[in-house]
Amino acid sequence: MIEYKQTVLYVEDNQLNMALMHHIFKKNLPSVRLLKAETAALGLQIARQKLPDLIILDIGLPDLNGYEAMDQLKNDESTRPIPVLAISAFAQRSDIERAQKSGFSGYITKPFQVKTLTEAVEKLLAGIA
């Protein structure tokens, strides 16, 4: 049985992206437990219940977009300290700047390089970023 050292919550509505992230964590970050949510509402619920060490939040979610979900995370005392990494197909400079202004700890554009994602997750989990 694997003993997990840290927990990451991934909020993503696309099943292929969810499966890819599961594979990346299993192979490259085996000591990190990956929790998954397919909607922002479920992600917010899990974040409040489990208090993960990091949240990876898709911007283009169907119920609440990533910015709306981020506002709720930052307005909740229990989830405010959790770093949140944005992940999105929106790759314009203005999108990245908006994410920074919204309080995201980082921004990864899709399609992403596995190494880029893994390094960003490791830095955020270590409290470096």
N, C-alpha and C positions, 0 to 999 in steps of 0.2 A: 504494500500500500504506500502511495506517495504521501510524503509529509509536505504540505504546502507552506511556504514561508510568507507569501503575500497573496492578495486577491485583487483581481482586475475585473471590473464590470464592463462588458462591451454591449452598447446599445446600437442595434443595427436591424433594419427591416428586411434586408436582402439575404436570403438563405445561402446563396453561394458565397457571399462575403463572410457570413457567419461561419460557414464550414472552413473557409480558408483561414480565418483567424484562429479557429480551434486547432487546425493543423499547425500553424505557425507557433502557437503557444506550446503545444505538445512537443514539438521538435526543438524549438529554440529557447523556450522559457519553461522548462518542465517543473520547476519548483513554484510556479505561479498558478494559482487556481483561476480559471476563467469562468466568470458568471456571465450569462447571456440574457438579453431582453430584446424583444422584437418591436417594442413601442417605447416612446418616451415615457408614457404613463407608468408602464411596468418597470422601466429602468429607474424612475424616480422612487417607486415603491421599494425596489430591491436595494437601491442606494441607501435609503433611510433605514431599512431593516438590517442590512449586512455591513454597512459602512466600509466599503472596499478601500484599498490603498490607492487605487487609481480608477478613473472612469474614462473609457474611450467612447466618445459620443459622435455618432453620425450627425451631420448637419441636416441632411434631407430626409427627415422622418415624416411619416404620414399624419400622425396625430398632432404633435407639437414639433416645431423645427428645433434644431439643436440650440439655437439662441434662446428660445423660450424655455427649453429644459434647463439650460445653463442658468438663466435668471432664477428659476425655482431652486436649483441646487445652491446658488449663492445666497438666496434669501432664507435658507433653512440653516439654523445654527448647527445642526448635526452633520450636514453634508458640506458646509462652507469650506472646511479645511482640505477637502479631498481635491487633489489636482485632477483636471479634466483635459484630456487630449482630444481635440477636434479631428475628425476624419471626414473628408468630403471630396466629391468630384469637382466642386467649385474651386478653381485654381487661380483666379485673378488676384492681383495684389490687393485690391479692395476687399476681397473675401477674407484674406489672411489678416489684414489690418482690422477688419470688423471683429474677427475672432479674438485678436489680442485685446482690443478695447472691451470686449465682453467678458474678459477674465479667463479665457482658456489658457492653459499652461503650455500649449503647443498646437501645431496644425500640420496634419499630414494630408497630402492630396492623393486621391485615387486616380489611376492605379499607383500603388506605392511599391517601393523596393522593400523587401523583407528586412534587409539590414537596417534601413532607415527607421522602420517601425520598431524593430527590436531595440535599437539603440535609444530611441526616444522613450520607450517604455522603461528600459533599464535605468535611464537617467532620472526619470520622474519617480520611479519607485525608490531610488537611492536618495531622492531629495536634492538632486544636483541642478535640475533645470529651473 
